[in-house]
Amino acid sequence: MFALRNEVVFFQTPSEVATSQVEVGRRIRIGGLVEADSVHKGGGETISFAVTDMAHSVKVTYTGILPDLFREGQGVVVEGALTPDGILVADTVFAKHDENYMPPEAAEALKQSGHWKDGQTEAVSGQE
């Protein structure tokens, strides 16, 4: 049972990450919107951006090719581990257009804040 504990990826909203003590280095998954004006390309394939639930944001860095649907204001789910300074170093990025591709907690938080966009159903993975 303890061996599986290290393999479990826990879902967190940006608000939960901001208001709780998420263990540094522990693998987590967060979902929300790519925050406006937060996308910055570094050297090579490294990109930084923020994921928001409109109450809090988490800074993310990712090295790799992003899904075609990735853009500011669109839904995203990222997986990775937090650094001591609170940045999520992602190794997986999923861009989405509907709630079936986002953890229900994140979709509900965005709907309640009035920032959910209904009507689109296409989704892709950054790890295909």
N, C-alpha and C positions, 0 to 999 in steps of 0.2 A: 504493500500500500504506500509506503513512504517513497518508493522509487517512482511511482506515478506522480507524486506531488510536484516533482521537478519538471514534469512534462506538461502540466496544466497551464493554460493561458487564461488569465482572468480578464474579463471585460471591465473597463472603467470608463466613465465619462470624463471629459476635461475637468468638470467641477469636482468630481470625486478625487481625481489626481491632485488638484489644487488644495483640497481641504483635508486630505488624509495623508498618512505617512506610508507612501508606497515604498516598498523595500528597493533600494538601489540594486540594479542588476537583475531584478526579478522580471521575468517576461510577462508583459501585459498587452492588452489589445484596447485601443481607444477608438471611438467613432464620433463623428460630428461633421462639421463643414470645414473646408479649407478656408481659413480666414482671409478676408480681402487684404490686399497689399502686403501679404506675408511671405509670398513665394520669392526666394532668392537663389539663383544658381551660383554654385561655387565652381571650383576647378573640376574639370573632367565631368563625371556623371553625378557629382554630389549636389544635392538641392536641399534647401531648408525651407520650412513653412510652418505654419501654426494650425492646429486643429482646435476648433471652438464649438462649444454648445451654446454660444451667445451669452453665457454668464462668465465662463473662464476659458482660457486657452492653454494649450500645451505646445511648446516648441518641439519641432521634429527635424531630424536630419536623416537623409536617405541617400544612399549611393546605388545607382542602378537606373534602369529605364523605367519611367513611370507609365502607368496605363494611359491610353489615348484619351480617356474621359476625365483625367485629372486636370482640374483648374480651380481657380478661386471661386468660392461660392457653391461648389458642388460637394456632395457627400463623399466621405472617405472613411475607411477603416484602416488603421495601421497597427502593426505588431512589432514589438521590439522590447528593449529594456531601457530603464531610466538611468541617466548618469547622476553623479552626486549634485550637479548643478541644475537638475530638473529637466534636462533635455532628453527626449525620447529618441534613441538611436534605432531607427526602424530597419527591419530587414524584409518586411512585407508591406506593400501598399495596395489596397483595393479601392478603386474608384467605382461609384455606384450612382444609379439614377432612381432607385426605388427602395422602399423599406424592407423588401425581401432580402436585400443584400447588406443590410446594416443591422447590427444588434438592436433588438426591439427597444431597449432602454434609451439608446441614442436617438432613434427615430421618434420616440414619444417625447423626449426632451425638446427636440427641434419643433415638433408639431405644437407643443404647448407654448413655445416662444414665438410662434408665428413665422418661423423661417423654413418650414418644410415645403418642398416643391412637389406636388402630386402630378401624376399623369405620364411620367416617363418610366420605362421598365428595363432599359438596357443596362448591363453591368459587365465589368471586366476585372481581371485579376492582374496584379503586377508581377505575378510569379508563374506565368504560363510558359 
